[in-house]
Amino acid sequence: MTPAQARALAQIQAELDRLVRYDDESIVHDTWIRQRYDLGVAVSYAPARTAAVRTAWHEAGHAVAALAVGARFSSASIRHGSGSQGRVHRIQSGGDARRFRRGIAARFGDDEVAAWRHCEQALIPHRPRIRQVARALLVHPRHLPYAVVAAVASSVQGPSV
């Protein structure tokens, strides 16, 4: 971990400790709210805040799943872009949904419900880590590098990632 990443991690942990009693919508950094509002994808701050929380949980799920299977990535972000509301950048040995679906076809064929249930069962034990990474994404006004995501995720009890 670089010194800049260590500083970001310390800031995130301090902020999460300070805001431990607040719900997710209450801790969204102004950057993420204003960005969605200024882009016109939210009509006011309330839906912008809700969208940021939903995106943070979604991307945190991808990041923790990647950590759980040993796939590396460069960073995770909830920055709203032209083609996505956030993303986990440059996942190696995994990747996008199309590649994932091709990979599980050998095991589940066309049974998407069985594949969904399998993924659900695999991720449920990681929910506390997903929550912590989502909250880290919400309080920090920039992307989170892999090392920071891994440290935030490992700071929570649960299955090893």
For each residue, the residues with C-beta under 8 A, 3 or more apart:
1: 5 6 9 147 148 151
2: 5 6 147
3: 6 7
4: 7 8
5: 1 2 8 9 145 147 148
6: 1 2 3 9 10
7: 3 4 10 11
8: 4 5 11 12 140 142 144 145 148
9: 1 5 6 12 13 147 148 151 152
10: 6 7 13 14
11: 7 8 14 15 140
12: 8 9 15 16 136 139 140 144 148 152
13: 9 10 16 17 152 155
14: 10 11 17 18
15: 11 12 18 19 27 139 140
16: 12 13 19 20 132 135 136 139
17: 13 14 20
18: 14 15
19: 15 16 22 26 27 135 139
20: 16 17
21:
22: 19 26 27
23: 26 27
24: 27 28 53 56 57 134 135 138
25: 28 49 50 53
26: 19 22 23
27: 15 19 22 23 24 135 138 139
28: 24 25 32 33 49 52 53 138 139
29: 32 33 138 139 140 141
30: 33 34 141
31: 34 35 141
32: 28 29 35 36 48 52 78 79 138 141
33: 28 29 30 36 37 45 48 49 52
34: 30 31 37 38 48
35: 31 32 38 39 48 79 80
36: 32 33 39 41 42 47 48 51 52 80
37: 33 34 40 41 42 44 45 48
38: 34 35
39: 35 36 80
40: 37
41: 36 37 48 51 80
42: 36 37 45 47 48 51
43: 47
44: 37 47 48
45: 33 37 42 48 49
46: 49 50
47: 36 42 43 44 50 51
48: 32 33 34 35 36 37 41 42 44 45 51 52
49: 25 28 33 45 46 52 53
50: 25 46 47 53 54
51: 36 41 42 47 48 54 55 80 85
52: 28 32 33 36 48 49 55 56 78 138
53: 24 25 28 49 50 56 57 134 138
54: 50 51 57 58
55: 51 52 58 59 78 80 85 86
56: 24 52 53 59 60 78 86 134 135 137 138
57: 24 53 54 60 61 130 131 134
58: 54 55 61 62 85 86
59: 55 56 62 63 76 77 78 86 87 88 134 137
60: 56 57 63 64 76 130 131 133 134 137
61: 57 58 64 65 123 130
62: 58 59 65 66 76 87 88 91
63: 59 60 66 67 73 76 88 133 149 153
64: 60 61 67 68 123 126 129 130 133 153 161
65: 61 62 68 69 119 122 123 126
66: 62 63 69 71 72 73 88 91 94
67: 63 64 70 71 129 149 150 153 161
68: 64 65 122 123 126 159 161
69: 65 66 93 94
70: 67 93
71: 66 67 91 92 93 94
72: 66 91 92 93 146
73: 63 66 76 88 89 90 91 92 146 149
74: 89 90 145 146
75: 88 89 143 144 145 146 149
76: 59 60 62 63 73 86 87 88 89 133 137 143 144 149
77: 59 86 87 88 89 137 142 143 144
78: 32 52 55 56 59 85 86 137 138
79: 32 35 86 143
80: 35 36 39 41 51 55 84 85 86
81: 84 85 87
82:
83:
84: 80 81 87
85: 51 55 58 78 80 81
86: 55 56 58 59 76 77 78 79 80 137
87: 59 62 76 77 81 84
88: 59 62 63 66 73 75 76 77 91
89: 73 74 75 76 77 143
90: 73 74
91: 62 66 71 72 73 88 94 95 96
92: 71 72 73 95
93: 69 70 71 72
94: 66 69 71 91 99 100
95: 91 92 99 100
96: 91 99 100
97: 100 101
98: 101 102
99: 94 95 96 102 103
100: 94 95 96 97 103 104
101: 97 98 104 105 115
102: 98 99 105
103: 99 100 106
104: 100 101 107 108 115 118
105: 101 102 108 109 110
106: 103
107: 104 115 118
108: 104 105 111 112 114 115 118
109: 105
110: 105
111: 108 114 115
112: 108 115 116
113: 116 117
114: 108 111 117 118
115: 101 104 107 108 111 112 118 119
116: 112 113 119 120
117: 113 114 120 121
118: 104 107 108 114 115 121 122
119: 65 115 116 122 123
120: 116 117 123 124
121: 117 118 124
122: 65 68 118 119 125 126
123: 61 64 65 68 119 120 126 127 130
124: 120 121 127
125: 122 158 159
126: 64 65 68 122 123 129 130 158 159 161
127: 123 124 130 131
128: 131 132 156 157 158
129: 64 67 126 132 133 153 154 156 158 161
130: 57 60 61 64 123 126 127 133 134
131: 57 60 127 128 134 135 156
132: 16 128 129 135 136 152 153 155 156
133: 60 63 64 76 129 130 136 137 144 149 152 153
134: 24 53 56 57 59 60 130 131 137 138
135: 16 19 24 27 56 131 132 138 139
136: 12 16 132 133 139 140 144 148 149 152
137: 56 59 60 76 77 78 86 133 134 140 144
138: 24 27 28 29 32 52 53 56 78 134 135
139: 12 15 16 19 27 28 29 135 136
140: 8 11 12 15 29 136 137 144
141: 29 30 31 32
142: 8 77
143: 75 76 77 79 89
144: 8 12 75 76 77 133 136 137 140 148 149 152
145: 5 8 74 75 148 149
146: 72 73 74 75 149 150
147: 1 2 5 9 150 151
148: 1 5 8 9 12 136 144 145 151 152
149: 63 67 73 75 76 133 136 144 145 146 152 153
150: 67 146 147 153 154 161
151: 1 9 147 148 154 155
152: 9 12 13 132 133 136 144 148 149 155
153: 63 64 67 129 132 133 149 150 156 161
154: 129 150 151 161
155: 13 132 151 152
156: 128 129 131 132 153
157: 128
158: 125 126 128 129
159: 68 125 126
160:
161: 64 67 68 126 129 150 153 154
